[in-house]
Amino acid sequence: MDKQPDIVQVRVGRTPETPALGAAKALQIRVDSNKSVIVYNHINGYILDALMKAVFPHDH
């Protein structure tokens, strides 16, 4: 069975009326027992796309 990374949702205690002033942790993905990837809310789309392709490789 393929190992799938654990995805941990992080909820920031802000409302839409009070947006974050700086970067805040938006997502943490556990890749294996010793590695995890943290994504912040101001990440560029192309960087997030490359990160998702690296963490979730698509096998044909």
mmCIF file of the N, C-alpha and C atoms, coordinates in Angstrom:
data_MODEL
# 
_entry.id   MODEL 
# 
loop_
_atom_site.group_PDB 
_atom_site.id 
_atom_site.type_symbol 
_atom_site.label_atom_id 
_atom_site.label_alt_id 
_atom_site.label_comp_id 
_atom_site.label_asym_id 
_atom_site.label_entity_id 
_atom_site.label_seq_id 
_atom_site.pdbx_PDB_ins_code 
_atom_site.Cartn_x 
_atom_site.Cartn_y 
_atom_site.Cartn_z 
_atom_site.occupancy 
_atom_site.B_iso_or_equiv 
_atom_site.pdbx_formal_charge 
_atom_site.auth_seq_id 
_atom_site.auth_comp_id 
_atom_site.auth_asym_id 
_atom_site.auth_atom_id 
_atom_site.pdbx_PDB_model_num 
ATOM 1   N N  . MET A 1 1  ? 0.849   -1.191 0.000   1.00 0.00 ? 1  MET A N  1 
ATOM 2   C CA . MET A 1 1  ? 0.000   0.000  0.000   1.00 0.00 ? 1  MET A CA 1 
ATOM 3   C C  . MET A 1 1  ? 0.887   1.245  0.000   1.00 0.00 ? 1  MET A C  1 
ATOM 4   N N  . ASP A 1 2  ? 0.530   2.213  -0.795  1.00 0.00 ? 2  ASP A N  1 
ATOM 5   C CA . ASP A 1 2  ? 1.312   3.449  -0.860  1.00 0.00 ? 2  ASP A CA 1 
ATOM 6   C C  . ASP A 1 2  ? 1.160   4.243  0.423   1.00 0.00 ? 2  ASP A C  1 
ATOM 7   N N  . LYS A 1 3  ? 2.265   4.833  0.836   1.00 0.00 ? 3  LYS A N  1 
ATOM 8   C CA . LYS A 1 3  ? 2.208   5.709  2.007   1.00 0.00 ? 3  LYS A CA 1 
ATOM 9   C C  . LYS A 1 3  ? 1.738   7.080  1.553   1.00 0.00 ? 3  LYS A C  1 
ATOM 10  N N  . GLN A 1 4  ? 0.722   7.589  2.172   1.00 0.00 ? 4  GLN A N  1 
ATOM 11  C CA . GLN A 1 4  ? 0.203   8.915  1.874   1.00 0.00 ? 4  GLN A CA 1 
ATOM 12  C C  . GLN A 1 4  ? 0.573   9.844  3.023   1.00 0.00 ? 4  GLN A C  1 
ATOM 13  N N  . PRO A 1 5  ? 1.048   11.043 2.727   1.00 0.00 ? 5  PRO A N  1 
ATOM 14  C CA . PRO A 1 5  ? 1.394   11.978 3.803   1.00 0.00 ? 5  PRO A CA 1 
ATOM 15  C C  . PRO A 1 5  ? 0.160   12.397 4.595   1.00 0.00 ? 5  PRO A C  1 
ATOM 16  N N  . ASP A 1 6  ? 0.371   12.622 5.884   1.00 0.00 ? 6  ASP A N  1 
ATOM 17  C CA . ASP A 1 6  ? -0.701  13.140 6.729   1.00 0.00 ? 6  ASP A CA 1 
ATOM 18  C C  . ASP A 1 6  ? -0.864  14.626 6.466   1.00 0.00 ? 6  ASP A C  1 
ATOM 19  N N  . ILE A 1 7  ? -2.096  15.088 6.407   1.00 0.00 ? 7  ILE A N  1 
ATOM 20  C CA . ILE A 1 7  ? -2.378  16.508 6.225   1.00 0.00 ? 7  ILE A CA 1 
ATOM 21  C C  . ILE A 1 7  ? -3.020  17.024 7.507   1.00 0.00 ? 7  ILE A C  1 
ATOM 22  N N  . VAL A 1 8  ? -2.430  18.074 8.056   1.00 0.00 ? 8  VAL A N  1 
ATOM 23  C CA . VAL A 1 8  ? -2.930  18.665 9.288   1.00 0.00 ? 8  VAL A CA 1 
ATOM 24  C C  . VAL A 1 8  ? -3.490  20.040 8.963   1.00 0.00 ? 8  VAL A C  1 
ATOM 25  N N  . GLN A 1 9  ? -4.765  20.255 9.233   1.00 0.00 ? 9  GLN A N  1 
ATOM 26  C CA . GLN A 1 9  ? -5.378  21.555 8.975   1.00 0.00 ? 9  GLN A CA 1 
ATOM 27  C C  . GLN A 1 9  ? -5.083  22.476 10.153  1.00 0.00 ? 9  GLN A C  1 
ATOM 28  N N  . VAL A 1 10 ? -4.681  23.690 9.835   1.00 0.00 ? 10 VAL A N  1 
ATOM 29  C CA . VAL A 1 10 ? -4.404  24.686 10.853  1.00 0.00 ? 10 VAL A CA 1 
ATOM 30  C C  . VAL A 1 10 ? -5.424  25.800 10.693  1.00 0.00 ? 10 VAL A C  1 
ATOM 31  N N  . ARG A 1 11 ? -6.150  26.090 11.744  1.00 0.00 ? 11 ARG A N  1 
ATOM 32  C CA . ARG A 1 11 ? -7.135  27.175 11.697  1.00 0.00 ? 11 ARG A CA 1 
ATOM 33  C C  . ARG A 1 11 ? -6.584  28.365 12.455  1.00 0.00 ? 11 ARG A C  1 
ATOM 34  N N  . VAL A 1 12 ? -6.579  29.483 11.794  1.00 0.00 ? 12 VAL A N  1 
ATOM 35  C CA . VAL A 1 12 ? -6.085  30.711 12.385  1.00 0.00 ? 12 VAL A CA 1 
ATOM 36  C C  . VAL A 1 12 ? -7.283  31.446 12.975  1.00 0.00 ? 12 VAL A C  1 
ATOM 37  N N  . GLY A 1 13 ? -7.146  31.920 14.196  1.00 0.00 ? 13 GLY A N  1 
ATOM 38  C CA . GLY A 1 13 ? -8.273  32.544 14.888  1.00 0.00 ? 13 GLY A CA 1 
ATOM 39  C C  . GLY A 1 13 ? -8.585  33.949 14.448  1.00 0.00 ? 13 GLY A C  1 
ATOM 40  N N  . ARG A 1 14 ? -8.660  34.192 13.165  1.00 0.00 ? 14 ARG A N  1 
ATOM 41  C CA . ARG A 1 14 ? -8.992  35.515 12.640  1.00 0.00 ? 14 ARG A CA 1 
ATOM 42  C C  . ARG A 1 14 ? -10.284 35.431 11.843  1.00 0.00 ? 14 ARG A C  1 
ATOM 43  N N  . THR A 1 15 ? -10.986 36.523 11.790  1.00 0.00 ? 15 THR A N  1 
ATOM 44  C CA . THR A 1 15 ? -12.197 36.602 10.985  1.00 0.00 ? 15 THR A CA 1 
ATOM 45  C C  . THR A 1 15 ? -11.876 37.340 9.694   1.00 0.00 ? 15 THR A C  1 
ATOM 46  N N  . PRO A 1 16 ? -12.706 37.228 8.670   1.00 0.00 ? 16 PRO A N  1 
ATOM 47  C CA . PRO A 1 16 ? -12.433 37.954 7.419   1.00 0.00 ? 16 PRO A CA 1 
ATOM 48  C C  . PRO A 1 16 ? -12.381 39.475 7.604   1.00 0.00 ? 16 PRO A C  1 
ATOM 49  N N  . GLU A 1 17 ? -13.030 39.983 8.632   1.00 0.00 ? 17 GLU A N  1 
ATOM 50  C CA . GLU A 1 17 ? -13.014 41.425 8.864   1.00 0.00 ? 17 GLU A CA 1 
ATOM 51  C C  . GLU A 1 17 ? -11.654 41.902 9.384   1.00 0.00 ? 17 GLU A C  1 
ATOM 52  N N  . THR A 1 18 ? -10.879 40.995 9.999   1.00 0.00 ? 18 THR A N  1 
ATOM 53  C CA . THR A 1 18 ? -9.559  41.348 10.531  1.00 0.00 ? 18 THR A CA 1 
ATOM 54  C C  . THR A 1 18 ? -8.508  40.461 9.879   1.00 0.00 ? 18 THR A C  1 
ATOM 55  N N  . PRO A 1 19 ? -8.076  40.800 8.659   1.00 0.00 ? 19 PRO A N  1 
ATOM 56  C CA . PRO A 1 19 ? -7.094  39.962 7.964   1.00 0.00 ? 19 PRO A CA 1 
ATOM 57  C C  . PRO A 1 19 ? -5.737  39.986 8.665   1.00 0.00 ? 19 PRO A C  1 
ATOM 58  N N  . ALA A 1 20 ? -4.952  38.960 8.425   1.00 0.00 ? 20 ALA A N  1 
ATOM 59  C CA . ALA A 1 20 ? -3.616  38.864 9.013   1.00 0.00 ? 20 ALA A CA 1 
ATOM 60  C C  . ALA A 1 20 ? -2.721  39.969 8.458   1.00 0.00 ? 20 ALA A C  1 
ATOM 61  N N  . LEU A 1 21 ? -1.922  40.560 9.303   1.00 0.00 ? 21 LEU A N  1 
ATOM 62  C CA . LEU A 1 21 ? -1.015  41.617 8.871   1.00 0.00 ? 21 LEU A CA 1 
ATOM 63  C C  . LEU A 1 21 ? 0.221   41.033 8.204   1.00 0.00 ? 21 LEU A C  1 
ATOM 64  N N  . GLY A 1 22 ? 0.689   39.894 8.675   1.00 0.00 ? 22 GLY A N  1 
ATOM 65  C CA . GLY A 1 22 ? 1.877   39.267 8.117   1.00 0.00 ? 22 GLY A CA 1 
ATOM 66  C C  . GLY A 1 22 ? 1.573   37.841 7.725   1.00 0.00 ? 22 GLY A C  1 
ATOM 67  N N  . ALA A 1 23 ? 2.627   37.128 7.424   1.00 0.00 ? 23 ALA A N  1 
ATOM 68  C CA . ALA A 1 23 ? 2.478   35.724 7.055   1.00 0.00 ? 23 ALA A CA 1 
ATOM 69  C C  . ALA A 1 23 ? 2.077   34.916 8.282   1.00 0.00 ? 23 ALA A C  1 
ATOM 70  N N  . ALA A 1 24 ? 1.142   34.001 8.083   1.00 0.00 ? 24 ALA A N  1 
ATOM 71  C CA . ALA A 1 24 ? 0.681   33.127 9.153   1.00 0.00 ? 24 ALA A CA 1 
ATOM 72  C C  . ALA A 1 24 ? 0.632   31.704 8.617   1.00 0.00 ? 24 ALA A C  1 
ATOM 73  N N  . LYS A 1 25 ? 0.860   30.753 9.481   1.00 0.00 ? 25 LYS A N  1 
ATOM 74  C CA . LYS A 1 25 ? 0.832   29.349 9.099   1.00 0.00 ? 25 LYS A CA 1 
ATOM 75  C C  . LYS A 1 25 ? -0.560  28.979 8.609   1.00 0.00 ? 25 LYS A C  1 
ATOM 76  N N  . ALA A 1 26 ? -0.635  28.426 7.383   1.00 0.00 ? 26 ALA A N  1 
ATOM 77  C CA . ALA A 1 26 ? -1.921  28.061 6.803   1.00 0.00 ? 26 ALA A CA 1 
ATOM 78  C C  . ALA A 1 26 ? -2.098  26.556 6.701   1.00 0.00 ? 26 ALA A C  1 
ATOM 79  N N  . LEU A 1 27 ? -1.014  25.805 6.506   1.00 0.00 ? 27 LEU A N  1 
ATOM 80  C CA . LEU A 1 27 ? -1.113  24.371 6.271   1.00 0.00 ? 27 LEU A CA 1 
ATOM 81  C C  . LEU A 1 27 ? 0.189   23.703 6.684   1.00 0.00 ? 27 LEU A C  1 
ATOM 82  N N  . GLN A 1 28 ? 0.085   22.546 7.320   1.00 0.00 ? 28 GLN A N  1 
ATOM 83  C CA . GLN A 1 28 ? 1.264   21.741 7.638   1.00 0.00 ? 28 GLN A CA 1 
ATOM 84  C C  . GLN A 1 28 ? 1.015   20.338 7.126   1.00 0.00 ? 28 GLN A C  1 
ATOM 85  N N  . ILE A 1 29 ? 1.949   19.818 6.320   1.00 0.00 ? 29 ILE A N  1 
ATOM 86  C CA . ILE A 1 29 ? 1.835   18.477 5.751   1.00 0.00 ? 29 ILE A CA 1 
ATOM 87  C C  . ILE A 1 29 ? 2.973   17.640 6.307   1.00 0.00 ? 29 ILE A C  1 
ATOM 88  N N  . ARG A 1 30 ? 2.636   16.537 6.966   1.00 0.00 ? 30 ARG A N  1 
ATOM 89  C CA . ARG A 1 30 ? 3.651   15.609 7.462   1.00 0.00 ? 30 ARG A CA 1 
ATOM 90  C C  . ARG A 1 30 ? 3.997   14.657 6.334   1.00 0.00 ? 30 ARG A C  1 
ATOM 91  N N  . VAL A 1 31 ? 5.244   14.693 5.874   1.00 0.00 ? 31 VAL A N  1 
ATOM 92  C CA . VAL A 1 31 ? 5.688   13.876 4.752   1.00 0.00 ? 31 VAL A CA 1 
ATOM 93  C C  . VAL A 1 31 ? 6.063   12.476 5.232   1.00 0.00 ? 31 VAL A C  1 
ATOM 94  N N  . ASP A 1 32 ? 6.803   12.383 6.332   1.00 0.00 ? 32 ASP A N  1 
ATOM 95  C CA . ASP A 1 32 ? 7.070   11.110 6.993   1.00 0.00 ? 32 ASP A CA 1 
ATOM 96  C C  . ASP A 1 32 ? 7.276   11.387 8.469   1.00 0.00 ? 32 ASP A C  1 
ATOM 97  N N  . SER A 1 33 ? 7.794   10.424 9.201   1.00 0.00 ? 33 SER A N  1 
ATOM 98  C CA . SER A 1 33 ? 7.866   10.588 10.655  1.00 0.00 ? 33 SER A CA 1 
ATOM 99  C C  . SER A 1 33 ? 8.816   11.699 11.096  1.00 0.00 ? 33 SER A C  1 
ATOM 100 N N  . ASN A 1 34 ? 9.780   12.056 10.273  1.00 0.00 ? 34 ASN A N  1 
ATOM 101 C CA . ASN A 1 34 ? 10.758  13.079 10.658  1.00 0.00 ? 34 ASN A CA 1 
ATOM 102 C C  . ASN A 1 34 ? 10.683  14.356 9.833   1.00 0.00 ? 34 ASN A C  1 
ATOM 103 N N  . LYS A 1 35 ? 9.799   14.411 8.867   1.00 0.00 ? 35 LYS A N  1 
ATOM 104 C CA . LYS A 1 35 ? 9.746   15.566 7.968   1.00 0.00 ? 35 LYS A CA 1 
ATOM 105 C C  . LYS A 1 35 ? 8.333   16.098 7.851   1.00 0.00 ? 35 LYS A C  1 
ATOM 106 N N  . SER A 1 36 ? 8.223   17.411 7.830   1.00 0.00 ? 36 SER A N  1 
ATOM 107 C CA . SER A 1 36 ? 6.945   18.049 7.554   1.00 0.00 ? 36 SER A CA 1 
ATOM 108 C C  . SER A 1 36 ? 7.193   19.329 6.771   1.00 0.00 ? 36 SER A C  1 
ATOM 109 N N  . VAL A 1 37 ? 6.169   19.767 6.062   1.00 0.00 ? 37 VAL A N  1 
ATOM 110 C CA . VAL A 1 37 ? 6.245   20.979 5.255   1.00 0.00 ? 37 VAL A CA 1 
ATOM 111 C C  . VAL A 1 37 ? 5.211   21.954 5.797   1.00 0.00 ? 37 VAL A C  1 
ATOM 112 N N  . ILE A 1 38 ? 5.624   23.187 6.040   1.00 0.00 ? 38 ILE A N  1 
ATOM 113 C CA . ILE A 1 38 ? 4.717   24.222 6.529   1.00 0.00 ? 38 ILE A CA 1 
ATOM 114 C C  . ILE A 1 38 ? 4.506   25.234 5.409   1.00 0.00 ? 38 ILE A C  1 
ATOM 115 N N  . VAL A 1 39 ? 3.244   25.532 5.125   1.00 0.00 ? 39 VAL A N  1 
ATOM 116 C CA . VAL A 1 39 ? 2.886   26.499 4.088   1.00 0.00 ? 39 VAL A CA 1 
ATOM 117 C C  . VAL A 1 39 ? 2.269   27.706 4.782   1.00 0.00 ? 39 VAL A C  1 
ATOM 118 N N  . TYR A 1 40 ? 2.719   28.891 4.410   1.00 0.00 ? 40 TYR A N  1 
ATOM 119 C CA . TYR A 1 40 ? 2.196   30.128 4.982   1.00 0.00 ? 40 TYR A CA 1 
ATOM 120 C C  . TYR A 1 40 ? 1.208   30.773 4.022   1.00 0.00 ? 40 TYR A C  1 
ATOM 121 N N  . ASN A 1 41 ? 0.371   31.653 4.520   1.00 0.00 ? 41 ASN A N  1 
ATOM 122 C CA . ASN A 1 41 ? -0.754  32.192 3.747   1.00 0.00 ? 41 ASN A CA 1 
ATOM 123 C C  . ASN A 1 41 ? -0.351  33.118 2.601   1.00 0.00 ? 41 ASN A C  1 
ATOM 124 N N  . HIS A 1 42 ? 0.851   33.592 2.527   1.00 0.00 ? 42 HIS A N  1 
ATOM 125 C CA . HIS A 1 42 ? 1.254   34.491 1.441   1.00 0.00 ? 42 HIS A CA 1 
ATOM 126 C C  . HIS A 1 42 ? 2.146   33.798 0.416   1.00 0.00 ? 42 HIS A C  1 
ATOM 127 N N  . ILE A 1 43 ? 1.999   32.480 0.253   1.00 0.00 ? 43 ILE A N  1 
ATOM 128 C CA . ILE A 1 43 ? 2.821   31.730 -0.695  1.00 0.00 ? 43 ILE A CA 1 
ATOM 129 C C  . ILE A 1 43 ? 2.369   32.044 -2.126  1.00 0.00 ? 43 ILE A C  1 
ATOM 130 N N  . ASN A 1 44 ? 3.317   32.110 -3.034  1.00 0.00 ? 44 ASN A N  1 
ATOM 131 C CA . ASN A 1 44 ? 2.993   32.338 -4.445  1.00 0.00 ? 44 ASN A CA 1 
ATOM 132 C C  . ASN A 1 44 ? 2.385   31.065 -5.032  1.00 0.00 ? 44 ASN A C  1 
ATOM 133 N N  . GLY A 1 45 ? 1.483   31.225 -5.969  1.00 0.00 ? 45 GLY A N  1 
ATOM 134 C CA . GLY A 1 45 ? 0.777   30.093 -6.556  1.00 0.00 ? 45 GLY A CA 1 
ATOM 135 C C  . GLY A 1 45 ? 1.693   29.086 -7.221  1.00 0.00 ? 45 GLY A C  1 
ATOM 136 N N  . TYR A 1 46 ? 2.703   29.548 -7.973  1.00 0.00 ? 46 TYR A N  1 
ATOM 137 C CA . TYR A 1 46 ? 3.590   28.620 -8.670  1.00 0.00 ? 46 TYR A CA 1 
ATOM 138 C C  . TYR A 1 46 ? 4.457   27.837 -7.688  1.00 0.00 ? 46 TYR A C  1 
ATOM 139 N N  . ILE A 1 47 ? 4.804   28.441 -6.560  1.00 0.00 ? 47 ILE A N  1 
ATOM 140 C CA . ILE A 1 47 ? 5.575   27.723 -5.540  1.00 0.00 ? 47 ILE A CA 1 
ATOM 141 C C  . ILE A 1 47 ? 4.698   26.667 -4.877  1.00 0.00 ? 47 ILE A C  1 
ATOM 142 N N  . LEU A 1 48 ? 3.455   27.010 -4.562  1.00 0.00 ? 48 LEU A N  1 
ATOM 143 C CA . LEU A 1 48 ? 2.526   26.044 -3.981  1.00 0.00 ? 48 LEU A CA 1 
ATOM 144 C C  . LEU A 1 48 ? 2.272   24.893 -4.949  1.00 0.00 ? 48 LEU A C  1 
ATOM 145 N N  . ASP A 1 49 ? 2.126   25.186 -6.227  1.00 0.00 ? 49 ASP A N  1 
ATOM 146 C CA . ASP A 1 49 ? 1.917   24.150 -7.229  1.00 0.00 ? 49 ASP A CA 1 
ATOM 147 C C  . ASP A 1 49 ? 3.104   23.182 -7.273  1.00 0.00 ? 49 ASP A C  1 
ATOM 148 N N  . ALA A 1 50 ? 4.319   23.701 -7.286  1.00 0.00 ? 50 ALA A N  1 
ATOM 149 C CA . ALA A 1 50 ? 5.517   22.858 -7.298  1.00 0.00 ? 50 ALA A CA 1 
ATOM 150 C C  . ALA A 1 50 ? 5.625   22.035 -6.015  1.00 0.00 ? 50 ALA A C  1 
ATOM 151 N N  . LEU A 1 51 ? 5.275   22.629 -4.889  1.00 0.00 ? 51 LEU A N  1 
ATOM 152 C CA . LEU A 1 51 ? 5.302   21.919 -3.615  1.00 0.00 ? 51 LEU A CA 1 
ATOM 153 C C  . LEU A 1 51 ? 4.317   20.756 -3.606  1.00 0.00 ? 51 LEU A C  1 
ATOM 154 N N  . MET A 1 52 ? 3.090   20.995 -4.065  1.00 0.00 ? 52 MET A N  1 
ATOM 155 C CA . MET A 1 52 ? 2.076   19.937 -4.087  1.00 0.00 ? 52 MET A CA 1 
ATOM 156 C C  . MET A 1 52 ? 2.486   18.804 -5.026  1.00 0.00 ? 52 MET A C  1 
ATOM 157 N N  . LYS A 1 53 ? 3.103   19.132 -6.157  1.00 0.00 ? 53 LYS A N  1 
ATOM 158 C CA . LYS A 1 53 ? 3.572   18.097 -7.077  1.00 0.00 ? 53 LYS A CA 1 
ATOM 159 C C  . LYS A 1 53 ? 4.703   17.281 -6.467  1.00 0.00 ? 53 LYS A C  1 
ATOM 160 N N  . ALA A 1 54 ? 5.542   17.904 -5.651  1.00 0.00 ? 54 ALA A N  1 
ATOM 161 C CA . ALA A 1 54 ? 6.639   17.182 -5.001  1.00 0.00 ? 54 ALA A CA 1 
ATOM 162 C C  . ALA A 1 54 ? 6.136   16.294 -3.864  1.00 0.00 ? 54 ALA A C  1 
ATOM 163 N N  . VAL A 1 55 ? 5.156   16.770 -3.101  1.00 0.00 ? 55 VAL A N  1 
ATOM 164 C CA . VAL A 1 55 ? 4.639   16.016 -1.958  1.00 0.00 ? 55 VAL A CA 1 
ATOM 165 C C  . VAL A 1 55 ? 3.685   14.920 -2.413  1.00 0.00 ? 55 VAL A C  1 
ATOM 166 N N  . PHE A 1 56 ? 2.867   15.199 -3.429  1.00 0.00 ? 56 PHE A N  1 
ATOM 167 C CA . PHE A 1 56 ? 1.880   14.241 -3.935  1.00 0.00 ? 56 PHE A CA 1 
ATOM 168 C C  . PHE A 1 56 ? 2.214   13.894 -5.383  1.00 0.00 ? 56 PHE A C  1 
ATOM 169 N N  . PRO A 1 57 ? 3.239   13.080 -5.612  1.00 0.00 ? 57 PRO A N  1 
ATOM 170 C CA . PRO A 1 57 ? 3.597   12.738 -7.011  1.00 0.00 ? 57 PRO A CA 1 
ATOM 171 C C  . PRO A 1 57 ? 2.470   11.945 -7.669  1.00 0.00 ? 57 PRO A C  1 
ATOM 172 N N  . HIS A 1 58 ? 2.237   12.238 -8.926  1.00 0.00 ? 58 HIS A N  1 
ATOM 173 C CA . HIS A 1 58 ? 1.176   11.564 -9.675  1.00 0.00 ? 58 HIS A CA 1 
ATOM 174 C C  . HIS A 1 58 ? 1.809   10.469 -10.519 1.00 0.00 ? 58 HIS A C  1 
ATOM 175 N N  . ASP A 1 59 ? 1.498   9.213  -10.197 1.00 0.00 ? 59 ASP A N  1 
ATOM 176 C CA . ASP A 1 59 ? 2.030   8.076  -10.945 1.00 0.00 ? 59 ASP A CA 1 
ATOM 177 C C  . ASP A 1 59 ? 1.107   7.761  -12.115 1.00 0.00 ? 59 ASP A C  1 
ATOM 178 N N  . HIS A 1 60 ? 1.687   7.561  -13.278 1.00 0.00 ? 60 HIS A N  1 
ATOM 179 C CA . HIS A 1 60 ? 0.874   7.222  -14.461 1.00 0.00 ? 60 HIS A CA 1 
ATOM 180 C C  . HIS A 1 60 ? 0.883   5.739  -14.673 1.00 0.00 ? 60 HIS A C  1 
# 
